[in-house]
C-alpha cells in the first residue's frame, strides 16, 4: 500500500491571490540525477515561459500558479518539466501538466491532465469542513480509530472544475494495517463526487521461500559489530516488534545489529527474527539497483535517499505495504500457520514502485488510472525479479508466486484468477484496481513475449489476444524501458488506458523511432488488448 502523500496544505480558504497568473516553484530536487542545478533551473524557467506564452494551450490564466514536481532531461538535451498547479492557493486535482521542450527551450509538445481550466466562481465553501469530515467518517465505518482531514481543493479530475472537499480518512484495518480512504464532495452542494482507497496494497497469503543465501551490504559500527544499514543505497532495516502498522513511523522499531555479520537461519517461520530481515534488506537493495542501473534513477524519489524497511509489523498481519507518509516499507508476520512474511522479490519491488509512481505521474488510485497504477507496480516488481536473477525466486510472469502460490496474478492471461480483465472494455474502470490492472499486465506480456503458447524458463504460458491477432514480442527489457519513460515523462494523474497507449507510443518513438519494430510492437500489443 502507498498512502496518499499530498500535504494537507489548508482546511480553510486562503485570501485570493493576485488576479494575474503566477509561477511558484518548490525547492524539491527531483528529475535526472546528472542534471546540474543550473541546468534544471534553466529548464524550469523556460517551461514557465512556454506555459505563459501558450496560455490557451495549457488553460493557464489569472489566479493560477505552477508547482514544479519533476524534470527529466534526455541525452540530446530535450527537457520534460512536470508541474502541478494551484488556483487561488488551492491545489488543483487533475490539473497537472508536462512541458516538453528542446534543448534550447522551444516548446515541442505537452501532456495535460483533464483539468484544463480550473477556474471556479468562488473559493469560499458553502459546506463546512466539519460537515465534510463527519460525512467521510460515516462512509468509512469499517476503519477503526478513524480520523478525517478535509482539504479544500479545486476538483478538475473529470474535466470540469468545482470547489470540493477532499477528505482523507486514516485509521486501522481489520489486520492492524494502516488503512485510509479519500472521500471527495462538492463544497457548494455537498454532493458526493467519488471515494477510493488511499492505500496501495498487495495482500498476501503466501508460503514464502525467501531468497536463499545472499550477500547483503551492512555497516560496521564504531563500537564493534554490524548493523543492517546499507552504506551504498542508504536504506535501513528494523524490527518493528509487532507494533501496529498504523503506529509505525520512520523512527519506530529497533535497528538490526549483529556481532559477526552473519544473519538469520534461512528457515520459514524462523524464531530468529533476523531471517525475514535478510530477505527484506536484500530485496530492497535489488529494487534500488534495478531502478539505478536500468534507468539511472537514484532512489525511489530520485533524490538519493534510502527507505526505512520494517519487518515483524503488527500481529498476524498477512500483508506488505509501502507508505509514502513515513517513506518506509512494512511487512507483517503472516498468519502464523501457513503464511510467512511477504518479503519476496516481486512483492517488495511492487510495493516500492508505488513510491516511484507517486513521485512521478502520481496515477490516481481510482478508475482506469488506478488500474494503471497497480499494473505499473506489477510490471516493475516482476522486472526486479528478472533483474535479481535469484536462484530461489527466478524471474517469471507470475506475480507473487513465492508468497501466494501458485500465483496471485499472472500476465499471460490475467482472467485466470477469476476476477481480472484480459481486455479493455468500457466497464474496466469500474473494477477493483487490482483487477483492472489485468489489461496493462496482459499488454506487457504480449509486447514482451508475444501471443500464443510457449514455455519460458520452465514455466508454461498461453496468451491469447482480444482481436484474434498474432503478436511478436520485443523482450521485457525494451518494453519496461518504454513503460518507464511513458510513466515519468508523458503520463499524468488522470491517464487512462487510451492515454497510456499514447504515452507509451510517444516513449517508443523517442527511444526507437516512429515506425520502428519496437514502436509497431507496442501498438500491436495495445490493439491486442482492445486499447485504441
N, C-alpha and C positions, 0 to 999 in steps of 0.2 A: 504494500500500500504506500501511497505517497500523498500525504495530506496537502491540501491547498496551502501554498506558502505565501500568498499575496498578503502584504502588510495591511493591517486594519488601519488605514490612514485617517479615518474620521468616522464618526457616527452621526454628526450633525452638519448641515450645510455650511460651507465657509462663505465669506463675502465674495461676491463676484469679482473675478479678475478684470483687468482692462479689456475693453472690447476689441482689442487687436490681438492677432494670433501671436503666441509666444512660443519660444522653443526652449524647453527646460531639459538640461542634461544631468544625469546622475553620474556619480564617480565610480560606479561598479565597473570593474575591468573584465569584461567577457571578451569573446572574439578570439581571433587567431593569436596563439601564444607568441609567435615570432614577430608579430607586427609591433613596431616601435610605437611608443605612446604618442609621439608627434604625428606619425602616420595615421594612427587611429583617430586622433582628434581632428586631423585634417579631413579624413573621410567622413566623419560625423558632420563637420561644418559644411562640407559640400552637399551632403544628403539633406541637411536643413535647408540649404539654399534651393535645392531641387524641389523639395516639398513646397516651399514658399512660392516659387516661380511656376509651379504646376498645381496650384491650389485646387482647381476644379477636378483634376485627375485624382488627387488624394482626398478630396472632400474636406480640405483644411481651411478653416476660417476663424472668425472672431471668437475669442474665449477658449480656443484650443491650445494645448501645449503638448510637445513631444517629449517622451522619456526614453532615452536610448537604452536598449537592452542587450544588443549583441552586434558585433562587427565581424564579418568574415571577409578576408582578403585572399583572392586567388593568386596563383603563381604569376599570372600575366598582369597583375595589378587591379583586376576587376574587383569592385567592392560591393558588398551586400550589407546594408546597415538596417538593423531591425529596431523599430520603435513601438512602444505602447503610446497611448495618447490619453489626455485628460480633457475635460470640458468644465470650465469654471472651477477648476480644482478637484473635480470628481473623476475617478478612474472610469474610462470608457471600456465596458466589457464587449469584446468583439470589434474593437476599433484599431487593432494592431496592424502594422504595415511593414513592408520591407522595401527599401530603395535600392535598386540595382544600378550601378554606375560604373563607367570605365575608369581606367587608372588616372585620367585627368579630371574625373568628377562629372563627366557628362552623363545625363540620365539615359539609361538603356531600357529599363523596364521597371515594373513594380509588381509586388504581391500584396494584396489587401484583403483583410477580413471583411465580413459582411457590413460592418458598421461604417458606411461611407460618410454619412452626415450625422454627427452625434448631437446636433442642436436640439435642445428641449425648451419649452416655453418658460419653465421656471425650475430652479433648483431647490425650492422650498417644498418639502413633502407635506401632503395633506394627511397622511397616515403616520402616526408617531412611531418612533424607533422601538419603544417598549411594546407596542402592539404587534409589530412585525416579529420581534423576538419571542413573544408569548405564542404567537401562531406557529412559528417554526418549531418551538419545543413541543407543542401539541402534535405536530406532524411527525415527531421523532420519539415517540413513546418507547420504542424498543432500545433506545440508547440510555444506559444507566448513568446517573450523575451528570446529566446533560447540562451544559451551559450554552448560551447563544450570544453571538456578537454580530449585530446588524451593521452593515456598511452601506452608506448611500452611494449609489453609482448611476451612471447612465448606461442603461441596458440596450445594447445595439447588436447583440449576437444573432438576432433573427433578421437583421437588415433594417429594421426601424430604429427609432430612438425614443426611449421613455425613461423617466426618472424611476428608479427602483431601489428597493432594499434587497441587498444580497446578504442573507443571514447565514453565518456558519455555526452549525451546532456541533459541539465537541463533547465526547464522553467516552464511555466504556462499553464494548460489545459483550456478547454472551460468554466469550472465552477470555475476557480480560484484556483484549486488544484495544488500542485507541481507535475509536470509530467516529466518523463525522458525516454530516450531511449539509449540503448547501441548498437553501430554500430561497427562491427569488420571487418577490412580489412587487406589483406595481405600487409605487409610493404615493400615487394620486388616488387610485381607486381601491387598492388592497387586493386586486385580482391576482391569482396565482399565475406566475409565468412558467416556472419549471423548478424541479428539485432533482438532485442527484447526489450520489455518494461522493464524499470528498476524499475517500481513501482508495488507493490503488493496491489491490492485494492479489497474491497468488495463494489461495487456500490449499493447504497440504494435508494429505493423509498418507504419506508415503512410507516406504521402507528403505530409508537411505543407506547406501553402502559407502557413503563418504567418498573421499578422494584417494584413499590408499596412502602409501608412503611418499611424502612430498618434501621438497626443500622450501622452507619458509624464511623470510627475512625478519630478523629480530634486532633489538638494540641492547648492547651491553650496558649495564648500569655501573655508575661510578663506584658504588659500594660493593660491587660483586653481583653475579647473576645476570639474568637476561629478562627482557620484557617484550611482550607482543606489540611492539611499536615498529612499523615498517619504516626504516630510515630513507627508503627510496621513494615511496609513494605517499607516506605521511599518515596512513590510517593506523588506528589503534584498536585492539580487540579486548573487550572487557567481559567479565562475568556480571550479569545483572542480578544474580542471586534471587531469581524468580520474582523480582519487582514487577508489579503490574505494568503492562506496556504503556498504558495511558499516563503512567507516572514517570516513565523514563525520560531523562534529559541527557544532553551530551556529557554532563558532569557526573551522572549516576554510575553505579557499579564500581567494580574493582578491576584495575588493570592486571592482566595475567603476567605473572613473573615465574621464573624457574631458575634453579641453581646451575644445571648442567646443559641447558639449551636443548634438551630432549623433551618433547611434549606429547602427552596423550598415550593411549594404548591401542588405538586402531579398532576398538570393538564397538559394536552397536549397543546402544543403551548403556554406555560405559559409566562406571561410577567415578572415573577420572574426568572431572569437569573440563579439563583442558582438551579432551579429544574433539569435541564439537568445535572448540576454538581453533584447532588446527585447520579444519575444513573452511571455516568462516574466514580466517586470516588469509589462507592460500587463495581461495576463490575470489576474495575481494581484490587481491593482487592481480590475478588473471584478468579480471574485468577491467581494472585500471590499465593494465598493459595492452589489452586488446584495443581500447579506445586510443591510447597513446601511440602505439606502434602502427595502427591501421589508419588513423585519421589525424594524428598529431594533436589529439585532444588531451590537454593537461589536467586530468581530473574531471569529476562529474560536472562541475560548473566551469571547467576550463580555466580555473584560477589557481591551479597547483595545490589546492587544499585537499587533504585526505579526510575520509569519513571516520566516524566512530562506529565500531561494529560490536553489537551486543549478542551474546548467546545466553541461554537459560533465562529467557524472559517469560514472565507470567507463570501460571500454574496450569498444566495440561493445555497450553496454548499451542495448537496444531497449525502453525502458520509462520509465514515470513513476511517482512514488511519493510519498505523504505519510507522514511519520514523526512520531508524537507524541513519541517519545523526544527528538528534537532540535528539535521544533516547526519543521519545515522541509519544503520541497517540493524534490524532486530529479528531474532529468530527464537521461537519457542521450543519447548522440550518435547513436542508431540503429545500423543495421548497417553504415553506411559506404558502402553502394552504392545502395540504394533507399529506405531509411527514415531520414528526418531526425529531429531531436529531437521528442519528443511534448510540445509546448507549445501545442497548440491549445486553444481556449476551453473546450469541454465536458470535455476531459480534465483540464485544470487545475482547473476547477470541481468535477469528480467527486472528484479526489483530496483537495482541501481540505475537501470536505464530509465525508469520513471523520473529519476532526478535529472538525467540528461534531457529528456523531453520537456520537463518543467523549465529548464534553463534556456531552452531554445524555442521551439514552436509553441510550447505550452498547450498542446491539444486538449481542448475541454473534455472532461470526463463524462460526456453525455452524448447520446445520439451517435452518428457516424464518426465524429471526431473522437469520441470515447473509444469506439472500436479500433480506430487507427492508433490511439494511444496504447491500448493493450497489445495490439499486433506488433507495434514497434518494440515493445519490451520482449515479446515472444521471439521476434526476429533477432534482436541483438543478444538476448540471453542464449539463444541457440548458437549464434556466431561466436560467443565467448567459449562455448563448449567445443566448437570446432577448433578455435584458436588454441586452447589449452592442450588439446590432444592428449588428454589424461587416459591412462590405460584402464582405469576403473570406470570412468564416466566419459565414454567416447562420443564424438560428435554425431548427431543424428537429427532427424526432423520430428522427433517425438518429444514434446515439451514435458519436462518434469517426470521423465520415465524412471529416474532413480528414486525419487521420493514419493512418487504416486504411480507405482507400476500397474499395468504395463505402460501407461502414459496418462497425463492429464488432458493434453490437447495434442493433435497431430496436424501436420501441414499438408500432407498429400491429399487427404480427403477429410476436412475438419468435421463434417457432419457425422462421422463415425462415433463421436462422443454423444450423439443423441440430441444435441442442442445447438451446435454451431452451424453457421451458414457456409456453404461451399461457394455460393454465387450471390452477387448483389441483386437486390430487389428493392422496391420502394419501402418494404417493411423492415429492412435490415436495421435501420436507425432506431427501431422500437425494441430491439433485442437487448438483453444484458450485454454490456460492453465486452465481456469475456467470450460471448458467443458471436457477436457481430465482428469480432476480430478475425473470425474464420476466413472472411473474404480476403483480407490482407495476407494472412498466413498462406492461403491457397495460392494467391498470386505469387508470393515469394518462392514457393516450391516450384511452380511451373516455370517461372523466369529463371530459376537456378538450375533445375534438373530436367525440366520438360515434362510432357504428359505421358500417360501410359504406365505399364507395369515395369518395374525394374528392382534390382537388388543392389543396395549401396552399403558397402562395408558390413555385409551380413544381415542388413535389415531390409525387409521387403516392403515396397511401396507400390501403390497403384493410383495414379492421379488422373481423374477424368477432367474434361473441360466442359464448360456450360454451354458452349456453342458448337460442340462437335468437332472443333479444330484440333490439329496436331501442333504442339508447341515444342520447340527445341530450346533447351536451357543454355545459359551462358556461364554458369558457375556461381555459387553463392557469394564468392568474394566480390565479384563485379556488381552483383545485384545489391549487396549490402553497402558497397561504396556509393552506388546511385541513391539508395534509400537514405543514407546518412546526409548526403548533400541536399536531397529534397527536404529532409526534416529541418536542417539547420539553415537553409538558405531560402526556400520557397514556401514552405508550409506556414500557416498561421493558426491561431487558436480555433478557428471555425472551419478549417479544411475538412471537406467530406471526401468520399471515395472518388468522385469525379475530379475534385480538386487535387487529390493525391496522384491520380493518373497524370494530370497536367504537370504537377510538381516534379514527379519522377521522370517524365519525358524531358522537361527542361534540364534536369540534372544529367540525364543520359546524353543530351545534346552537348552540354558543357564539357562532359568528361570524354565522350567518344565521337561526337559529331552527329548532326541530323542525318538520318538515313543510314547510319552505321548498323552493323549486325546487332550491337547492344541496344541501340535505340529501338530497332524493329522488334527485338525480343521482348523488351519491356512493354511495348504497345500490344503485342500479340498476347502476352500473359494477362494484361488487364482485360482485353476483349474476351479472353477465355474464361474470366470470372464475371462476365457481363457488366463490366465497368467501361463506360464510353465517355 
